[in-house]
Amino acid sequence: MAASLTAAKQQLRSLMKQRLSGVPQDSVLAQSRKIFESLKDFAPYQDAARISIYLSMPAAEVQTDALVRHALDAGKQVFVPYLHRSPLETSSTPARLMDMVLLKSIQDYEGLKLDRWGIPSIDPATVHDRQRILGGPDVHGSDMSTLDLMLMPGVAFDFDETGSVRRLGHGKGFYDYFLTRYLARMDPSGGSLDRPPLRLYGLALTEQLLSASSGELVPAGSHDRSLHGLVLGSGEIIEASSGSM
């Protein structure tokens, strides 16, 4: 079962890679702008004080530069992905993990160097001086360890028969494992029941939303987390009709 699920996901990733390679950059930028304009007026974004935003590849996915700048300018605390080697040497732990680390300012963001995929990336030498969601000294139930909203990338998205938003990632499991660890921090033993739940929204080009009528669907297993909603390149925000996570 696990092998067939993995194969189905990889087949869809290959199909989507080919499909997205044909999307003109002008279309990517236009759709990204519509998503930005919609999110600016979206209550979960407006109300979020601590927000996670992925930093985008130069092409073939929703661009987030305008969102990062707007959120920082609005006084939000903006956390971005940071990949690092796992300190846990267990067979069930991935070799590399993702944490979310704080951008200090617009100048800090503009000073990030591009990695080999053209994605702005946190310098590991600066991580010790940054607030981190999972890896810092305040991770045990503190307000310093919480997020209000996470805007997530994906390769493909769809809605299952219950109205939940399914997401196909790039296959490394970084987001799912981050969320598993995050929610473990936020369980009742951490005294966090009074905190609002983390809201998860995918950002998707219209080409990334699969249609049931096409026969395409996102393969999902028990460890794949559904989202609260999807923000499309048309500017439409679609809420899940059932709970996520």
N, C-alpha and C positions, 0 to 999 in steps of 0.2 A: 504493500500500500504506500509506504513512504517513498519507495523508489519510483512508483508510477506518478505520484504527486510531484516529485522533483522533476521528472521528465516532462510532465505537462507544463510546469512553470517555465522550464527552460525553453520549451518549444514556443510558448507565448512570448517570452522575452525576445527570441530571435525574430519572430514575426513583427513585434512592435518596433524593434530596432530598425528593421527595413522600412516599416511604415513611417516612422518619425524622421528617418533620414531624408524623406521626400517633402517634409514640411518646410516651406520657405522661411528664412529667418525673419522676413518682414511680417509673416503671419504669427510667428512665435512672439515677436515684440508687441504686435497689436493685441494678441490675446492676453499677454502678460499685463498690458496696460488696463484692459477691461477688468481683469481680476483685481488689480490694485485699486481701481476706482470703486469696485463693489465692496472690497474689504474695508476701505476707509469708513464706510457708512454702516458696517456690520456690527451689531451690538456686542457679540462675543469678542471681536477685535478691539472695539472702542473701550470696553470694560476691562480688558486684560492689562494688568500692570507688569506681568512677567511672561514674556512670550518667546517661544522657540521658533526660529525661522531657519530653514536650510539655505545655504549659499549655493547658487545655481551654477551648473555647467554653462558654457557659452552658448550652447545650442541644444535643440531637441527636448527642452523642458521649460516649464514656466520660469521666467526670470524674476528674481526676488530683490534686485538692487533697490528699486524704488520703495518696496515694502520695508526693507531694513532701514533705509534713510528716514522714511516717514515715522516709523516706530521710535527710532532714536530721537528724532526731532520732537516727537510728542511726549517725550519723557519716560517712555516705557523702558524697562530693563530687557534687553535683547540678548538671548542666548543662542549660540550657534554650535553646530556639531564639532566635536573634537575626537579624533580616533587615536587610540593608544593601545599599547600592548597590555594584555590582561595581567594583573598581579596575582590572579588566582590560578594555581596550577592544578586544575581538576579536569577530568575527561569531559565533563558536561559544560565546561566554560569555553567559549570561543577564544582563539588566540588573540584577537583584537576586539576591543570594546569601543562603544561610543559613549561619550559624555556630552553634556551641554555646558558651554562656558560663556561667561559674560563678556560682551563687547563694552568697552569703557566709554566710547564716544564715537562720533563720526570720524574723527581723525584716526582713531584706533582701527576702525573698520577699513578706512581708505589705505591704511598702512599694511594690510594683510598681503602676503605674497601669494601668487598663484601656484597651485600644485601642478602635477603633470597632466591633469585633465582640464586645466584652466579654471579651477575653482579656488576662490580666495580661502586661505587656510590659516588656522591659528599656529603660530610659532610655538613648538613645544617648550622652548626656553622661557616663554612668558606665562605658561599655564600655572605655575606655582603662585603667581601673583594675581590670579583671576578667581572670581567666584565660580564654583562648579556645582552642578546639581547633585551628582552622585559621588564625586571624588574629593570633596572638600571637607573641612572640619565641622561643618554645620549640617551634615546630611541626615542626622537622626531626628526626623520629625520637626525640624525647625522651619520657620517661614523662609529661611534662606535656601531651602532645598526644594521649594515648590515651583510649579509652573501653572499658569492659568490657561494657556492656549499653545498648541503646537501645530504649525503649518508644515505639512509633510509632502515630500516628493513621491513619485512613483513611476513605474513603467506603464501600468495600465490600472484602470479602476472599473468596477461595475457595481450593480445593486443585486443582491440575492433576492430570493422569493419573499423574504420577510421585510425587505426594504433596507437592509443593512448595507453599508458601503464597504466593499471589499477592495483591497489594495494589493497589487503585485509590486514588490520592491525589486532591487537589483540582484538579490540572491545572497547577500551577506548576512542578513538577519540583524543588522545593527539596530534598527528602530524597534523591532519586536523585543529584542533582548534588553534594550534600554528601558522600554516600558514595563517589562516584567520586573526588572530591578527597581524601577521607580515606584511601581505600585506596592512592591514588598516593603519599601520604606514608608509608604503611606497607609499601611494596614492599621487596624484598630489598636494593636499593641504600641504603635507609634503615636497614638493619641491624636489622629488627624481626621476623625470623622466629621468634625465641624467645618472642615475646609471644603470649598467647592471642588468638584472633580475637574481634572484636567480635560480640556476639550481638544479633540483631534479632528483636524480638517485637512483633506488632501487638496492640492492645487493641480489642476489638470488641463492640458490643452484639449480641445474638443476631440482631437484624434485619439486621445488616450482613454476616452470613455467607451467601453464596449457595449454594444447593443445586444440584447437577448435575441432579437429577431435575426441577428447575423449568425447565431449559433456559437459565438465566441463568449467565453466566460473566464473569470479569474479563478484558477484553482486555489482552494483554501484548505488548510489543515487546522488542527485544534490550537496550534500556537500562533496562528495568524489573527491579528486583532482587527476588528472592524472599526470604522471611523464614525464620528458624529455627523459628518457632512462632507460635501465636495464643492469646491469653487471652480467653476468651469471658465474656459477661455471665452465663452459667449457673454460672460458677466453674470450668469445665473449661479445662485447658491442653492444647492439642493441639500436639504436636511435628511438624515436617515430617519426612517419611520419606526425604528426600534433602537434600543440602547446599544452602545458600542462597548468595546473593551471587555 
